[in-house]
């Protein structure tokens, strides 16, 4: 985005000189010879920076400054002042001016002051963004299942180290929640947490986004840009969808992990930062290494500690807690505070291909269309209601065993019947039996039941 500069000065010649000089620097420039005209341009154009003369007729620069700061409190304003009005310039600084230049001035000096003010403004904006990201309600790792307890325990053990972490799991399983939990439990918790979705950035922009660029590095690079690694200095950077980065970036990321150094795009200065790296992917990254799509040395650098987030269908005992959590989250907006037993039963028996994210969306949708204070089965999507109906097996699953038949044999026959009625779909068979898929696989292995066993 090209910065917009607004010049407010009652001398038309001065406006012309400054407009020409600023355009040569690559800025968009607007000019005004009256204070009210300048204030109107601030409203209409939302400039990145204002150059303001203090001595003007009708409305003086000091009043323009006050009104400008009321409209845009963070707007950087550079004051132009004569030698005899330095005290007034200092007063303007107290009101909120970014800097001042005395007349007559050197254009090169003014360019430096403008560049500095724009850079500070950009940094303030980025810091405020990062703080807002850090204070978002990411939620916590909710659950009472054994697997979630184990993950929380692992996070507690590794959070206060500087080890690089690789988080894997299907989309919507809470990988970013785990990353935020790691950061908040670490010694870096007061420093920035910077999240980057690597898959959302085009290849030609990814390097600039991560490492920054210098002015003139490429078309449109009109100013230096600070990259995400610099913004995360002394904090944590979360690289989501890490398996999607191109080979050229894999090399540069590997170098950073080895040396903690990098150069901005178009720059020659080697920069060093202290950043803890957490990466995540929903792909089988070991398989990507085997295919040659992902560097093996980078994989081992990232995979110092591995955390796998299980799909929701493998931690169904956590569904009631998660559903109540989302219901409480949406209560101030939709005033729904209860889920009926029948609706909760449907939630617990659905297979959740979209995992926790899908559960959150279902709860919000149900709260929106619910006319009372309780979510009922009719408020849930049709696929959940259909899933509830399909849970009833055609015919009794468990038949009274004949005399002398062991409990082990009954369990084996029950599993075989569930597999047959589900078309040998293991996930559906596990639902029919009321157990997790991993528990089903364990029992199939124990009884020697193959995928197509009769």
TORVEXKOL-894015 format. One record per residue (C-alpha): x, y, z; residue number from 1. Coordinates in steps of 0.25 Angstrom, whole numbers, plus 5000, padded with zeros to 4 digits. Layout:
BEGIN
+------+------+------+-----+
!    x !    y !    z !   i !
+------+------+------+-----+
!    X !    Y !    Z ! NUM !
...
+------+------+------+-----+
This chain:
BEGIN
+------+------+------+-----+
!    x !    y !    z !   i !
+------+------+------+-----+
! 5000 ! 5000 ! 5000 !   1 !
! 5006 ! 5013 ! 4996 !   2 !
! 5006 ! 5024 ! 5007 !   3 !
! 4998 ! 5036 ! 5005 !   4 !
! 5004 ! 5050 ! 5009 !   5 !
! 4996 ! 5062 ! 5011 !   6 !
! 5003 ! 5076 ! 5011 !   7 !
! 4995 ! 5087 ! 5018 !   8 !
! 5002 ! 5101 ! 5015 !   9 !
! 4997 ! 5114 ! 5011 !  10 !
! 5009 ! 5116 ! 5002 !  11 !
! 5005 ! 5110 ! 4988 !  12 !
! 5020 ! 5110 ! 4984 !  13 !
! 5023 ! 5102 ! 4997 !  14 !
! 5012 ! 5092 ! 4994 !  15 !
! 5017 ! 5090 ! 4980 !  16 !
! 5032 ! 5088 ! 4984 !  17 !
! 5027 ! 5078 ! 4995 !  18 !
! 5018 ! 5071 ! 4985 !  19 !
! 5028 ! 5069 ! 4975 !  20 !
! 5039 ! 5064 ! 4985 !  21 !
! 5029 ! 5054 ! 4991 !  22 !
! 5025 ! 5049 ! 4978 !  23 !
! 5039 ! 5046 ! 4974 !  24 !
! 5040 ! 5037 ! 4987 !  25 !
! 5028 ! 5029 ! 4982 !  26 !
! 5017 ! 5035 ! 4991 !  27 !
! 5003 ! 5039 ! 4987 !  28 !
! 5002 ! 5054 ! 4990 !  29 !
! 4990 ! 5063 ! 4993 !  30 !
! 4991 ! 5078 ! 4996 !  31 !
! 4983 ! 5089 ! 5003 !  32 !
! 4985 ! 5104 ! 5005 !  33 !
! 4975 ! 5105 ! 5016 !  34 !
! 4973 ! 5098 ! 5029 !  35 !
! 4958 ! 5095 ! 5027 !  36 !
! 4962 ! 5089 ! 5013 !  37 !
! 4973 ! 5081 ! 5020 !  38 !
! 4963 ! 5075 ! 5030 !  39 !
! 4953 ! 5071 ! 5019 !  40 !
! 4964 ! 5064 ! 5012 !  41 !
! 4968 ! 5056 ! 5025 !  42 !
! 4953 ! 5052 ! 5025 !  43 !
! 4952 ! 5048 ! 5011 !  44 !
! 4966 ! 5042 ! 5008 !  45 !
! 4971 ! 5037 ! 5021 !  46 !
! 4985 ! 5040 ! 5019 !  47 !
! 4997 ! 5033 ! 5025 !  48 !
! 5004 ! 5045 ! 5029 !  49 !
! 5002 ! 5061 ! 5029 !  50 !
! 5012 ! 5072 ! 5027 !  51 !
! 5006 ! 5084 ! 5034 !  52 !
! 5010 ! 5099 ! 5034 !  53 !
! 5007 ! 5105 ! 5048 !  54 !
! 5006 ! 5120 ! 5042 !  55 !
! 4993 ! 5120 ! 5034 !  56 !
! 4982 ! 5130 ! 5032 !  57 !
! 4967 ! 5127 ! 5036 !  58 !
! 4970 ! 5114 ! 5044 !  59 !
! 4984 ! 5113 ! 5050 !  60 !
! 4992 ! 5100 ! 5049 !  61 !
! 4991 ! 5098 ! 5064 !  62 !
! 4976 ! 5097 ! 5063 !  63 !
! 4977 ! 5088 ! 5050 !  64 !
! 4986 ! 5079 ! 5058 !  65 !
! 4976 ! 5078 ! 5070 !  66 !
! 4964 ! 5075 ! 5061 !  67 !
! 4973 ! 5065 ! 5052 !  68 !
! 4977 ! 5057 ! 5065 !  69 !
! 4962 ! 5057 ! 5069 !  70 !
! 4958 ! 5050 ! 5056 !  71 !
! 4970 ! 5041 ! 5055 !  72 !
! 4978 ! 5040 ! 5068 !  73 !
! 4989 ! 5032 ! 5062 !  74 !
! 4991 ! 5040 ! 5050 !  75 !
! 5006 ! 5045 ! 5049 !  76 !
! 5007 ! 5060 ! 5047 !  77 !
! 5020 ! 5067 ! 5044 !  78 !
! 5020 ! 5082 ! 5048 !  79 !
! 5027 ! 5093 ! 5039 !  80 !
! 5031 ! 5105 ! 5047 !  81 !
! 5040 ! 5117 ! 5046 !  82 !
! 5052 ! 5119 ! 5056 !  83 !
! 5044 ! 5129 ! 5064 !  84 !
! 5033 ! 5119 ! 5068 !  85 !
! 5041 ! 5107 ! 5074 !  86 !
! 5033 ! 5108 ! 5087 !  87 !
! 5020 ! 5107 ! 5079 !  88 !
! 5025 ! 5095 ! 5072 !  89 !
! 5029 ! 5088 ! 5085 !  90 !
! 5015 ! 5091 ! 5090 !  91 !
! 5010 ! 5084 ! 5077 !  92 !
! 5018 ! 5072 ! 5080 !  93 !
! 5011 ! 5071 ! 5094 !  94 !
! 4998 ! 5071 ! 5086 !  95 !
! 5002 ! 5059 ! 5078 !  96 !
! 5011 ! 5064 ! 5066 !  97 !
! 5021 ! 5054 ! 5062 !  98 !
! 5032 ! 5063 ! 5059 !  99 !
! 5036 ! 5077 ! 5054 ! 100 !
! 5045 ! 5084 ! 5044 ! 101 !
! 5049 ! 5098 ! 5044 ! 102 !
! 5049 ! 5107 ! 5032 ! 103 !
! 5057 ! 5108 ! 5023 ! 104 !
! 5059 ! 5093 ! 5023 ! 105 !
! 5067 ! 5083 ! 5015 ! 106 !
! 5058 ! 5074 ! 5007 ! 107 !
! 5067 ! 5062 ! 5010 ! 108 !
! 5065 ! 5064 ! 5025 ! 109 !
! 5050 ! 5065 ! 5023 ! 110 !
! 5050 ! 5052 ! 5015 ! 111 !
! 5057 ! 5045 ! 5026 ! 112 !
! 5048 ! 5051 ! 5037 ! 113 !
! 5036 ! 5046 ! 5028 ! 114 !
! 5042 ! 5032 ! 5026 ! 115 !
! 5044 ! 5031 ! 5041 ! 116 !
! 5030 ! 5035 ! 5045 ! 117 !
! 5024 ! 5026 ! 5035 ! 118 !
! 5032 ! 5014 ! 5040 ! 119 !
! 5028 ! 5017 ! 5055 ! 120 !
! 5014 ! 5018 ! 5051 ! 121 !
! 5014 ! 5005 ! 5043 ! 122 !
! 5021 ! 4998 ! 5055 ! 123 !
! 5011 ! 5004 ! 5065 ! 124 !
! 5000 ! 4998 ! 5056 ! 125 !
! 5006 ! 4984 ! 5055 ! 126 !
! 5009 ! 4984 ! 5070 ! 127 !
! 4994 ! 4987 ! 5073 ! 128 !
! 4990 ! 4977 ! 5063 ! 129 !
! 4999 ! 4966 ! 5070 ! 130 !
! 4994 ! 4970 ! 5084 ! 131 !
! 4979 ! 4969 ! 5079 ! 132 !
! 4983 ! 4955 ! 5073 ! 133 !
! 4989 ! 4951 ! 5086 ! 134 !
! 4977 ! 4955 ! 5094 ! 135 !
! 4967 ! 4948 ! 5085 ! 136 !
! 4958 ! 4937 ! 5092 ! 137 !
! 4966 ! 4925 ! 5086 ! 138 !
! 4959 ! 4917 ! 5097 ! 139 !
! 4967 ! 4906 ! 5104 ! 140 !
! 4969 ! 4891 ! 5103 ! 141 !
! 4956 ! 4887 ! 5108 ! 142 !
! 4954 ! 4872 ! 5110 ! 143 !
! 4955 ! 4861 ! 5121 ! 144 !
! 4959 ! 4850 ! 5111 ! 145 !
! 4972 ! 4842 ! 5114 ! 146 !
! 4978 ! 4847 ! 5101 ! 147 !
! 4975 ! 4862 ! 5104 ! 148 !
! 4981 ! 4860 ! 5118 ! 149 !
! 4993 ! 4854 ! 5112 ! 150 !
! 4995 ! 4866 ! 5102 ! 151 !
! 4993 ! 4876 ! 5113 ! 152 !
! 5003 ! 4869 ! 5122 ! 153 !
! 5013 ! 4869 ! 5110 ! 154 !
! 5011 ! 4884 ! 5108 ! 155 !
! 5014 ! 4887 ! 5122 ! 156 !
! 5027 ! 4879 ! 5121 ! 157 !
! 5032 ! 4886 ! 5108 ! 158 !
! 5026 ! 4900 ! 5109 ! 159 !
! 5037 ! 4906 ! 5117 ! 160 !
! 5048 ! 4901 ! 5107 ! 161 !
! 5052 ! 4907 ! 5094 ! 162 !
! 5050 ! 4894 ! 5087 ! 163 !
! 5043 ! 4895 ! 5073 ! 164 !
! 5030 ! 4888 ! 5073 ! 165 !
! 5022 ! 4881 ! 5061 ! 166 !
! 5007 ! 4880 ! 5063 ! 167 !
! 5000 ! 4870 ! 5054 ! 168 !
! 4985 ! 4867 ! 5053 ! 169 !
! 4973 ! 4868 ! 5044 ! 170 !
! 4967 ! 4882 ! 5040 ! 171 !
! 4959 ! 4887 ! 5052 ! 172 !
! 4965 ! 4879 ! 5063 ! 173 !
! 4971 ! 4891 ! 5071 ! 174 !
! 4985 ! 4892 ! 5066 ! 175 !
! 4986 ! 4907 ! 5068 ! 176 !
! 4979 ! 4906 ! 5082 ! 177 !
! 4991 ! 4896 ! 5085 ! 178 !
! 5001 ! 4906 ! 5080 ! 179 !
! 4995 ! 4918 ! 5088 ! 180 !
! 4995 ! 4909 ! 5100 ! 181 !
! 5010 ! 4906 ! 5098 ! 182 !
! 5013 ! 4921 ! 5097 ! 183 !
! 5004 ! 4925 ! 5109 ! 184 !
! 5011 ! 4914 ! 5118 ! 185 !
! 5025 ! 4918 ! 5113 ! 186 !
! 5035 ! 4928 ! 5118 ! 187 !
! 5032 ! 4937 ! 5106 ! 188 !
! 5017 ! 4939 ! 5109 ! 189 !
! 5018 ! 4954 ! 5111 ! 190 !
! 5025 ! 4955 ! 5097 ! 191 !
! 5018 ! 4954 ! 5083 ! 192 !
! 5011 ! 4942 ! 5078 ! 193 !
! 5011 ! 4943 ! 5063 ! 194 !
! 5002 ! 4934 ! 5054 ! 195 !
! 5005 ! 4932 ! 5039 ! 196 !
! 4996 ! 4923 ! 5030 ! 197 !
! 5007 ! 4919 ! 5020 ! 198 !
! 4996 ! 4913 ! 5011 ! 199 !
! 4989 ! 4926 ! 5010 ! 200 !
! 5001 ! 4934 ! 5004 ! 201 !
! 5005 ! 4933 ! 4990 ! 202 !
! 5019 ! 4928 ! 4988 ! 203 !
! 5024 ! 4941 ! 4983 ! 204 !
! 5019 ! 4948 ! 4996 ! 205 !
! 5023 ! 4938 ! 5006 ! 206 !
! 5037 ! 4941 ! 5007 ! 207 !
! 5034 ! 4956 ! 5009 ! 208 !
! 5023 ! 4953 ! 5019 ! 209 !
! 5033 ! 4944 ! 5028 ! 210 !
! 5046 ! 4952 ! 5026 ! 211 !
! 5042 ! 4966 ! 5022 ! 212 !
! 5047 ! 4974 ! 5010 ! 213 !
! 5055 ! 4986 ! 5007 ! 214 !
! 5050 ! 4998 ! 4999 ! 215 !
! 5051 ! 4996 ! 4984 ! 216 !
! 5053 ! 4981 ! 4986 ! 217 !
! 5042 ! 4978 ! 4976 ! 218 !
! 5031 ! 4986 ! 4969 ! 219 !
! 5022 ! 4993 ! 4979 ! 220 !
! 5032 ! 4992 ! 4991 ! 221 !
! 5032 ! 5007 ! 4993 ! 222 !
! 5037 ! 5005 ! 5008 ! 223 !
! 5044 ! 4995 ! 5017 ! 224 !
! 5035 ! 4985 ! 5022 ! 225 !
! 5038 ! 4978 ! 5035 ! 226 !
! 5035 ! 4963 ! 5034 ! 227 !
! 5028 ! 4953 ! 5044 ! 228 !
! 5041 ! 4948 ! 5049 ! 229 !
! 5045 ! 4961 ! 5054 ! 230 !
! 5031 ! 4964 ! 5060 ! 231 !
! 5032 ! 4952 ! 5068 ! 232 !
! 5046 ! 4955 ! 5073 ! 233 !
! 5047 ! 4949 ! 5088 ! 234 !
! 5033 ! 4943 ! 5086 ! 235 !
! 5027 ! 4931 ! 5078 ! 236 !
! 5024 ! 4930 ! 5063 ! 237 !
! 5013 ! 4920 ! 5059 ! 238 !
! 5015 ! 4914 ! 5044 ! 239 !
! 5002 ! 4908 ! 5041 ! 240 !
! 5001 ! 4899 ! 5029 ! 241 !
! 5016 ! 4897 ! 5028 ! 242 !
! 5015 ! 4886 ! 5018 ! 243 !
! 5010 ! 4896 ! 5008 ! 244 !
! 5023 ! 4904 ! 5007 ! 245 !
! 5031 ! 4903 ! 4994 ! 246 !
! 5045 ! 4897 ! 4993 ! 247 !
! 5052 ! 4911 ! 4992 ! 248 !
! 5045 ! 4915 ! 5005 ! 249 !
! 5049 ! 4902 ! 5012 ! 250 !
! 5063 ! 4905 ! 5010 ! 251 !
! 5062 ! 4918 ! 5016 ! 252 !
! 5054 ! 4913 ! 5028 ! 253 !
! 5064 ! 4902 ! 5030 ! 254 !
! 5075 ! 4913 ! 5030 ! 255 !
! 5068 ! 4921 ! 5040 ! 256 !
! 5065 ! 4909 ! 5050 ! 257 !
! 5080 ! 4906 ! 5049 ! 258 !
! 5086 ! 4920 ! 5051 ! 259 !
! 5074 ! 4929 ! 5055 ! 260 !
! 5079 ! 4938 ! 5044 ! 261 !
! 5072 ! 4944 ! 5031 ! 262 !
! 5073 ! 4955 ! 5021 ! 263 !
! 5061 ! 4963 ! 5017 ! 264 !
! 5057 ! 4962 ! 5002 ! 265 !
! 5066 ! 4972 ! 4995 ! 266 !
! 5075 ! 4974 ! 5007 ! 267 !
! 5089 ! 4970 ! 5010 ! 268 !
! 5089 ! 4972 ! 5025 ! 269 !
! 5089 ! 4959 ! 5033 ! 270 !
! 5079 ! 4960 ! 5044 ! 271 !
! 5078 ! 4951 ! 5057 ! 272 !
! 5065 ! 4949 ! 5065 ! 273 !
! 5062 ! 4941 ! 5077 ! 274 !
! 5049 ! 4933 ! 5073 ! 275 !
! 5042 ! 4920 ! 5077 ! 276 !
! 5036 ! 4913 ! 5065 ! 277 !
! 5024 ! 4905 ! 5066 ! 278 !
! 5019 ! 4899 ! 5053 ! 279 !
! 5006 ! 4891 ! 5049 ! 280 !
! 5001 ! 4883 ! 5038 ! 281 !
! 4988 ! 4875 ! 5034 ! 282 !
! 4996 ! 4867 ! 5024 ! 283 !
! 5005 ! 4854 ! 5027 ! 284 !
! 5018 ! 4861 ! 5026 ! 285 !
! 5026 ! 4849 ! 5028 ! 286 !
! 5019 ! 4844 ! 5015 ! 287 !
! 5022 ! 4857 ! 5008 ! 288 !
! 5037 ! 4855 ! 5012 ! 289 !
! 5037 ! 4841 ! 5006 ! 290 !
! 5031 ! 4847 ! 4993 ! 291 !
! 5041 ! 4858 ! 4992 ! 292 !
! 5031 ! 4869 ! 4994 ! 293 !
! 5037 ! 4873 ! 5008 ! 294 !
! 5052 ! 4874 ! 5012 ! 295 !
! 5056 ! 4863 ! 5022 ! 296 !
! 5066 ! 4871 ! 5029 ! 297 !
! 5055 ! 4882 ! 5031 ! 298 !
! 5045 ! 4872 ! 5036 ! 299 !
! 5055 ! 4867 ! 5047 ! 300 !
! 5058 ! 4882 ! 5051 ! 301 !
! 5043 ! 4884 ! 5053 ! 302 !
! 5040 ! 4871 ! 5059 ! 303 !
! 5048 ! 4873 ! 5072 ! 304 !
! 5035 ! 4871 ! 5080 ! 305 !
! 5023 ! 4865 ! 5073 ! 306 !
! 5009 ! 4868 ! 5078 ! 307 !
! 4997 ! 4861 ! 5070 ! 308 !
! 4983 ! 4866 ! 5072 ! 309 !
! 4973 ! 4855 ! 5071 ! 310 !
! 4960 ! 4856 ! 5063 ! 311 !
! 4948 ! 4859 ! 5071 ! 312 !
! 4942 ! 4845 ! 5067 ! 313 !
! 4953 ! 4839 ! 5075 ! 314 !
! 4950 ! 4847 ! 5088 ! 315 !
! 4935 ! 4847 ! 5088 ! 316 !
! 4935 ! 4848 ! 5103 ! 317 !
! 4939 ! 4862 ! 5102 ! 318 !
! 4928 ! 4866 ! 5093 ! 319 !
! 4918 ! 4870 ! 5104 ! 320 !
! 4929 ! 4879 ! 5110 ! 321 !
! 4932 ! 4886 ! 5097 ! 322 !
! 4918 ! 4888 ! 5093 ! 323 !
! 4915 ! 4895 ! 5107 ! 324 !
! 4927 ! 4903 ! 5105 ! 325 !
! 4923 ! 4908 ! 5091 ! 326 !
! 4908 ! 4910 ! 5097 ! 327 !
! 4914 ! 4919 ! 5108 ! 328 !
! 4922 ! 4927 ! 5098 ! 329 !
! 4910 ! 4930 ! 5089 ! 330 !
! 4900 ! 4932 ! 5101 ! 331 !
! 4902 ! 4947 ! 5101 ! 332 !
! 4898 ! 4948 ! 5087 ! 333 !
! 4887 ! 4938 ! 5085 ! 334 !
! 4883 ! 4936 ! 5100 ! 335 !
! 4882 ! 4921 ! 5098 ! 336 !
! 4888 ! 4913 ! 5110 ! 337 !
! 4883 ! 4899 ! 5110 ! 338 !
! 4885 ! 4887 ! 5101 ! 339 !
! 4874 ! 4876 ! 5102 ! 340 !
! 4878 ! 4862 ! 5105 ! 341 !
! 4873 ! 4857 ! 5092 ! 342 !
! 4881 ! 4868 ! 5084 ! 343 !
! 4893 ! 4865 ! 5093 ! 344 !
! 4892 ! 4850 ! 5089 ! 345 !
! 4892 ! 4854 ! 5074 ! 346 !
! 4904 ! 4862 ! 5076 ! 347 !
! 4911 ! 4851 ! 5083 ! 348 !
! 4908 ! 4840 ! 5073 ! 349 !
! 4912 ! 4849 ! 5060 ! 350 !
! 4925 ! 4846 ! 5053 ! 351 !
! 4929 ! 4861 ! 5052 ! 352 !
! 4938 ! 4861 ! 5039 ! 353 !
! 4940 ! 4876 ! 5042 ! 354 !
! 4945 ! 4873 ! 5056 ! 355 !
! 4944 ! 4884 ! 5067 ! 356 !
! 4942 ! 4895 ! 5057 ! 357 !
! 4930 ! 4888 ! 5051 ! 358 !
! 4924 ! 4886 ! 5065 ! 359 !
! 4926 ! 4901 ! 5068 ! 360 !
! 4918 ! 4904 ! 5055 ! 361 !
! 4907 ! 4894 ! 5058 ! 362 !
! 4905 ! 4900 ! 5073 ! 363 !
! 4905 ! 4914 ! 5067 ! 364 !
! 4895 ! 4911 ! 5056 ! 365 !
! 4886 ! 4904 ! 5066 ! 366 !
! 4886 ! 4916 ! 5076 ! 367 !
! 4883 ! 4925 ! 5064 ! 368 !
! 4870 ! 4917 ! 5060 ! 369 !
! 4866 ! 4913 ! 5074 ! 370 !
! 4854 ! 4921 ! 5078 ! 371 !
! 4854 ! 4917 ! 5093 ! 372 !
! 4866 ! 4916 ! 5102 ! 373 !
! 4869 ! 4901 ! 5099 ! 374 !
! 4875 ! 4894 ! 5087 ! 375 !
! 4866 ! 4883 ! 5082 ! 376 !
! 4869 ! 4872 ! 5072 ! 377 !
! 4861 ! 4879 ! 5061 ! 378 !
! 4871 ! 4891 ! 5063 ! 379 !
! 4882 ! 4882 ! 5058 ! 380 !
! 4886 ! 4880 ! 5044 ! 381 !
! 4879 ! 4868 ! 5036 ! 382 !
! 4892 ! 4860 ! 5035 ! 383 !
! 4893 ! 4859 ! 5050 ! 384 !
! 4878 ! 4855 ! 5051 ! 385 !
! 4881 ! 4845 ! 5040 ! 386 !
! 4893 ! 4840 ! 5047 ! 387 !
! 4885 ! 4837 ! 5060 ! 388 !
! 4874 ! 4829 ! 5052 ! 389 !
! 4885 ! 4821 ! 5046 ! 390 !
! 4891 ! 4817 ! 5059 ! 391 !
! 4880 ! 4807 ! 5062 ! 392 !
! 4885 ! 4794 ! 5056 ! 393 !
! 4875 ! 4786 ! 5047 ! 394 !
! 4872 ! 4774 ! 5057 ! 395 !
! 4878 ! 4772 ! 5071 ! 396 !
! 4893 ! 4773 ! 5071 ! 397 !
! 4895 ! 4765 ! 5084 ! 398 !
! 4888 ! 4751 ! 5084 ! 399 !
! 4888 ! 4743 ! 5097 ! 400 !
! 4901 ! 4734 ! 5096 ! 401 !
! 4899 ! 4719 ! 5095 ! 402 !
! 4903 ! 4711 ! 5107 ! 403 !
! 4918 ! 4710 ! 5108 ! 404 !
! 4921 ! 4722 ! 5099 ! 405 !
! 4932 ! 4731 ! 5105 ! 406 !
! 4930 ! 4746 ! 5107 ! 407 !
! 4942 ! 4748 ! 5097 ! 408 !
! 4935 ! 4741 ! 5086 ! 409 !
! 4922 ! 4750 ! 5089 ! 410 !
! 4931 ! 4762 ! 5087 ! 411 !
! 4937 ! 4757 ! 5074 ! 412 !
! 4923 ! 4753 ! 5068 ! 413 !
! 4918 ! 4767 ! 5072 ! 414 !
! 4930 ! 4774 ! 5065 ! 415 !
! 4928 ! 4765 ! 5053 ! 416 !
! 4913 ! 4769 ! 5052 ! 417 !
! 4915 ! 4784 ! 5054 ! 418 !
! 4925 ! 4783 ! 5042 ! 419 !
! 4916 ! 4776 ! 5033 ! 420 !
! 4904 ! 4785 ! 5036 ! 421 !
! 4913 ! 4797 ! 5034 ! 422 !
! 4919 ! 4792 ! 5021 ! 423 !
! 4932 ! 4790 ! 5027 ! 424 !
! 4934 ! 4805 ! 5030 ! 425 !
! 4942 ! 4805 ! 5043 ! 426 !
! 4938 ! 4819 ! 5047 ! 427 !
! 4923 ! 4815 ! 5046 ! 428 !
! 4925 ! 4802 ! 5052 ! 429 !
! 4931 ! 4809 ! 5064 ! 430 !
! 4919 ! 4818 ! 5065 ! 431 !
! 4910 ! 4806 ! 5065 ! 432 !
! 4917 ! 4800 ! 5076 ! 433 !
! 4919 ! 4813 ! 5084 ! 434 !
! 4934 ! 4812 ! 5084 ! 435 !
! 4945 ! 4820 ! 5078 ! 436 !
! 4951 ! 4816 ! 5064 ! 437 !
! 4965 ! 4813 ! 5071 ! 438 !
! 4958 ! 4804 ! 5082 ! 439 !
! 4951 ! 4797 ! 5070 ! 440 !
! 4964 ! 4795 ! 5063 ! 441 !
! 4971 ! 4790 ! 5076 ! 442 !
! 4959 ! 4779 ! 5078 ! 443 !
! 4960 ! 4775 ! 5063 ! 444 !
! 4975 ! 4772 ! 5064 ! 445 !
! 4972 ! 4765 ! 5078 ! 446 !
! 4962 ! 4756 ! 5071 ! 447 !
! 4969 ! 4754 ! 5058 ! 448 !
! 4958 ! 4761 ! 5050 ! 449 !
! 4962 ! 4767 ! 5037 ! 450 !
! 4956 ! 4778 ! 5030 ! 451 !
! 4947 ! 4769 ! 5021 ! 452 !
! 4945 ! 4758 ! 5032 ! 453 !
! 4932 ! 4750 ! 5032 ! 454 !
+------+------+------+-----+
